């Protein structure tokens, strides 16, 4: 199964908040950190406000997306 960071990186060219999150993750070399996330509680602690909201929504979508594969 694809890990969250790898899945999120696929959105790097999307002109939406999920794309911004993907680009931030890539530019901060944090793909490995995001790949270790297996629950919302494990999202990086430096995320806050709107970025955290987008990350939570992205993770929830990741769970849905990967459960149907």
C-alpha positions in Angstrom: 0.0 0.0 0.0 1.2 3.5 -0.8 2.3 5.5 2.2 0.8 8.9 3.0 3.8 11.0 2.1 4.2 9.3 -1.3 0.4 9.6 -1.9 0.4 13.3 -0.9 3.4 14.1 -3.2 1.2 13.1 -6.2 -0.8 16.3 -5.5 2.2 18.6 -6.0 0.8 20.1 -9.2 -2.7 20.6 -7.9 -3.7 24.2 -7.5 -5.6 23.7 -4.2 -4.6 23.6 -0.6 -3.7 19.9 -0.8 -1.2 20.9 -3.5 0.3 23.6 -1.3 0.7 21.0 1.5 2.3 18.6 -0.9 4.8 21.2 -2.1 5.6 22.4 1.5 6.2 18.7 2.4 8.5 18.2 -0.6 10.4 21.5 -0.1 11.0 20.7 3.6 12.2 17.1 2.7 9.5 15.8 4.9 8.2 12.9 2.7 9.7 10.4 5.1 8.1 12.1 8.1 4.7 12.0 6.4 5.3 8.4 5.3 5.4 7.4 9.0 1.9 8.8 9.6 -0.7 6.1 10.3 -3.2 8.3 12.1 -4.2 11.9 12.4 -2.6 12.0 15.8 0.8 11.3 14.1 0.7 14.3 11.8 3.8 16.5 12.3 3.5 18.6 15.4 4.7 21.8 13.6 1.5 22.0 11.6 -1.1 24.4 12.9 -4.2 26.3 11.9 -5.3 26.0 8.3 -2.3 23.8 7.4 -3.3 21.3 10.0 -6.9 21.3 8.9 -5.8 20.6 5.3 -3.4 17.9 6.5 -6.2 16.2 8.5 -8.6 16.4 5.5 -5.9 15.0 3.2 -5.1 12.2 5.5 -8.8 11.3 5.8 -9.1 11.3 2.0 -5.9 9.2 1.8 -7.5 6.6 4.1 -10.6 6.5 1.9 -8.6 6.5 -1.4 -6.3 3.6 -0.3 -9.1 1.5 1.2 -10.8 1.0 -2.2 -7.6 -0.1 -4.0 
